[in-house]
Amino acid sequence: MGAPSSGLIAEFFLQHTEKTHIARLAHKHRIIDYFLIFDPNHSDIQSILTDFNALHPNLHFTAETERDNTINYLDISIHKTPHKLETSIYRKPTFTDSITPYTSNHPTQHGYAAVRFLCYRLNS
């Protein structure tokens, strides 16, 4: 799967890129957060994407814009109201909400992992 040091090297690379290049681009485009909230009066999303994608040939950034004042980011749905941002859990349309049955022929560790995941998700 790769060398044990791969994660560490990737982290060094991303930290270096963030400190040297992304901070400069954030200032240039007046970016408020790396979740990428920006001032549309000063910059547009295409110029931001062009600049970010020019950082390194192996880095590729994409953009998703909000629809009906809502955007889904990872497993969170963020809804913009006039005075604040509201969050809720986002589920893809293909989400089935089912886990591997205990009596299946899968290794028991898979069943335990599913339960641990659900407990962790409940607590967080």
Contacts in CASP RR format, 6 or more apart in sequence:
PFRMAT RR
TARGET T0000
AUTHOR 0000-0000-0000
METHOD contacts of the structure
MODEL  1
MGAPSSGLIAEFFLQHTEKTHIARLAHKHRIIDYFLIFDPNHSDIQSILT
DFNALHPNLHFTAETERDNTINYLDISIHKTPHKLETSIYRKPTFTDSIT
PYTSNHPTQHGYAAVRFLCYRLNS
17 55 0 8 1.000
17 56 0 8 1.000
17 59 0 8 1.000
21 55 0 8 1.000
22 34 0 8 1.000
22 52 0 8 1.000
22 55 0 8 1.000
25 31 0 8 1.000
25 48 0 8 1.000
25 51 0 8 1.000
25 52 0 8 1.000
25 55 0 8 1.000
26 34 0 8 1.000
28 43 0 8 1.000
28 51 0 8 1.000
29 38 0 8 1.000
29 39 0 8 1.000
29 42 0 8 1.000
29 43 0 8 1.000
29 47 0 8 1.000
29 48 0 8 1.000
29 51 0 8 1.000
30 38 0 8 1.000
30 39 0 8 1.000
30 42 0 8 1.000
30 43 0 8 1.000
31 37 0 8 1.000
31 38 0 8 1.000
31 48 0 8 1.000
32 38 0 8 1.000
32 39 0 8 1.000
35 73 0 8 1.000
36 48 0 8 1.000
36 63 0 8 1.000
38 45 0 8 1.000
38 48 0 8 1.000
45 63 0 8 1.000
45 65 0 8 1.000
48 63 0 8 1.000
49 61 0 8 1.000
49 62 0 8 1.000
49 63 0 8 1.000
52 59 0 8 1.000
52 61 0 8 1.000
53 59 0 8 1.000
53 60 0 8 1.000
53 61 0 8 1.000
64 71 0 8 1.000
64 72 0 8 1.000
65 71 0 8 1.000
66 80 0 8 1.000
69 79 0 8 1.000
69 80 0 8 1.000
69 81 0 8 1.000
70 77 0 8 1.000
70 78 0 8 1.000
70 79 0 8 1.000
70 80 0 8 1.000
71 77 0 8 1.000
71 78 0 8 1.000
72 78 0 8 1.000
72 90 0 8 1.000
73 90 0 8 1.000
74 90 0 8 1.000
75 89 0 8 1.000
75 90 0 8 1.000
75 91 0 8 1.000
76 87 0 8 1.000
76 88 0 8 1.000
76 89 0 8 1.000
76 90 0 8 1.000
77 87 0 8 1.000
77 88 0 8 1.000
77 89 0 8 1.000
77 90 0 8 1.000
78 85 0 8 1.000
78 86 0 8 1.000
78 87 0 8 1.000
79 85 0 8 1.000
79 86 0 8 1.000
79 87 0 8 1.000
79 88 0 8 1.000
91 97 0 8 1.000
99 111 0 8 1.000
99 114 0 8 1.000
99 115 0 8 1.000
99 118 0 8 1.000
100 106 0 8 1.000
100 110 0 8 1.000
100 111 0 8 1.000
100 114 0 8 1.000
102 111 0 8 1.000
END
